[in-house]
């Protein structure tokens, strides 16, 4: 999937996938997010999560923590339960980013295997979902990525699924992917045991 060019010198590209017991697809790819008034209300304010959501200069682990916080704030605004950080899903998110960078393919299936193949190495759940994104410049910051996910029905569905219990998030900063340099590559994994 080629990134959608937004403001000059900045790019944002998104994709969502989900797998339930039996392999039902829960999300689809999204390149052109469409906003609604409800989506905008779900985005936490800039002051949320210590006010760090727009700071892309922070270390990756700090930005990952901020993203997990922002996801939980979004879920709370939508009346959904808080997700517990799961170390296996964090490992799966890091492995997904590494695979995309190794194969230079922004995809849920950069290795040619299902998105769940990478996740199942670290997390044994009955249902799993995944949102991925890459952004350059200010579009790579946690709140900007979350905003993009909320403006896309597949991503929003993954973020707000009622029965998720766990989450994992990973960020690779200053990566080269799909012809772009200095890219922030995000993976967010969701699961239910």
C-alpha positions in Angstrom: 0.0 0.0 0.0 1.5 3.4 -1.0 1.3 6.2 1.6 -1.2 8.9 1.0 0.6 12.3 0.7 -0.8 14.9 3.0 0.9 18.2 3.6 4.1 18.7 1.6 7.0 16.6 3.1 4.6 14.7 5.3 3.0 11.4 4.7 0.6 9.2 6.6 -0.6 5.7 5.7 -2.8 3.4 7.7 -4.0 -0.2 7.7 -6.2 -2.2 10.0 -6.7 -6.0 10.3 -8.5 -8.3 12.7 -8.8 -12.0 13.3 -11.4 -13.7 15.4 -11.8 -17.3 16.2 -12.3 -19.0 12.8 -10.4 -16.2 10.9 -13.1 -13.6 10.3 -11.8 -10.4 9.0 -12.7 -7.5 11.2 -11.0 -4.6 9.5 -9.8 -3.5 6.1 -7.1 -1.3 4.6 -7.6 2.4 4.7 -5.8 5.1 2.8 -8.1 8.0 2.9 -9.5 8.6 6.4 -12.9 10.3 6.6 -13.7 12.3 9.8 -17.0 12.5 11.5 -18.0 14.7 14.4 -18.1 11.6 16.7 -14.5 10.7 15.7 -13.3 14.2 16.7 -14.9 13.9 20.1 -13.1 10.6 20.8 -9.6 12.1 20.3 -8.1 13.0 23.7 -7.1 16.6 24.1 -3.5 17.7 23.8 -3.2 17.9 27.6 -4.1 14.1 28.0 -1.4 11.6 29.0 0.9 14.2 30.4 0.6 16.5 27.4 3.1 14.3 25.5 0.9 13.1 22.6 2.2 15.7 20.1 5.9 15.3 21.0 7.5 13.1 18.4 11.0 13.9 19.8 10.5 11.7 22.9 12.2 8.3 23.1 10.2 5.4 21.4 9.3 3.7 24.8 7.9 7.0 26.1 5.8 7.5 23.0 4.6 3.9 23.1 3.5 4.5 26.7 1.7 7.7 25.6 0.0 5.9 22.8 -1.3 3.1 25.2 -2.6 5.9 27.4 -4.3 7.7 24.5 -5.9 4.5 23.3 -7.3 3.9 26.8 -8.5 7.5 27.1 -10.3 7.1 23.7 -11.9 3.9 24.8 -13.1 5.5 28.0 -14.7 8.3 26.1 -16.5 5.7 24.0 -17.7 3.8 27.1 -15.3 0.9 26.5 -13.1 -0.9 29.1 -9.5 -0.1 29.7 -7.0 -2.4 28.0 -4.2 -3.9 30.0 -0.7 -3.8 28.5 0.4 -7.3 27.6 4.1 -8.0 27.2 3.4 -10.6 24.5 1.5 -8.1 22.4 4.2 -5.5 22.9 6.7 -8.1 21.5 4.3 -8.9 18.6 4.1 -5.2 17.8 7.9 -4.8 17.7 8.1 -8.0 15.6 5.6 -6.6 13.1 7.5 -3.3 12.8 10.8 -5.2 12.3 9.2 -7.4 9.6 7.8 -4.4 7.7 11.2 -2.8 7.8 13.1 -5.9 6.9 10.9 -6.6 3.9 10.3 -2.9 3.1 6.6 -3.4 2.9 4.0 -1.5 4.8 1.6 -4.4 5.3 -0.1 -6.6 7.8 1.5 -9.5 5.9 5.1 -8.3 5.1 6.4 -11.9 5.3 3.6 -13.3 3.1 1.9 -15.0 6.1 -1.2 -13.8 7.9 -0.9 -10.9 10.3 -1.8 -13.4 13.1 1.3 -15.5 12.4 3.6 -12.9 13.9 1.2 -12.2 16.8 0.7 -15.8 17.8 4.4 -16.3 18.4 4.0 -14.0 21.5 0.3 -14.1 22.3 -2.1 -17.0 22.4 -5.5 -15.3 22.2 -9.0 -16.2 21.0 -9.2 -13.0 19.0 -6.7 -10.5 17.8 -6.7 -7.2 15.9 -4.0 -4.9 14.6 -3.7 -1.3 13.5 -0.5 -0.2 11.7 0.5 3.3 10.6 3.5 5.2 9.3 3.9 8.9 9.3 6.5 11.5 8.6 7.1 14.8 10.4 4.3 15.8 12.8 2.1 13.0 11.3 4.2 10.5 13.1 3.4 11.7 16.7 1.1 9.5 18.8 -2.0 11.8 18.7 -1.7 12.3 15.0 -1.5 8.6 14.4 -4.4 8.0 16.8 -6.4 10.7 15.0 -5.8 9.0 11.7 -7.0 5.7 13.1 -10.1 7.3 14.5 -11.0 8.8 11.1 -11.0 5.3 9.5 -13.8 2.9 10.2 -11.6 -0.2 10.2 -9.1 1.3 12.7 -11.8 2.8 14.8 -13.6 -0.6 15.0 -10.4 -2.3 16.1 -9.7 0.4 18.7 -13.2 0.3 20.2 -14.0 -3.4 20.0 -15.8 -4.1 23.3 -14.3 -7.5 24.1 -10.6 -6.6 23.8 -8.7 -7.2 27.0 -5.1 -6.5 26.1 -3.0 -4.2 24.0 0.6 -3.9 22.8 2.2 -0.9 21.0 5.5 -0.5 19.3 7.2 2.4 17.5 10.2 2.5 15.2 11.5 6.1 14.8 13.5 7.5 11.9 13.0 4.4 9.7 13.1 4.1 6.0 10.0 2.4 4.5 8.3 2.5 1.2 10.7 5.1 -0.2 10.3 7.5 2.8 13.0 8.4 5.2 12.6 9.5 8.8 9.3 7.6 9.2 7.6 6.7 12.4 6.3 3.2 12.1 3.5 2.2 14.5 1.9 -1.1 15.3 -0.9 -1.5 17.8 -2.0 -5.0 18.7 -5.2 -6.0 20.5 -6.2 -9.3 22.0 -8.7 -11.3 24.0 -7.9 -14.6 25.8 
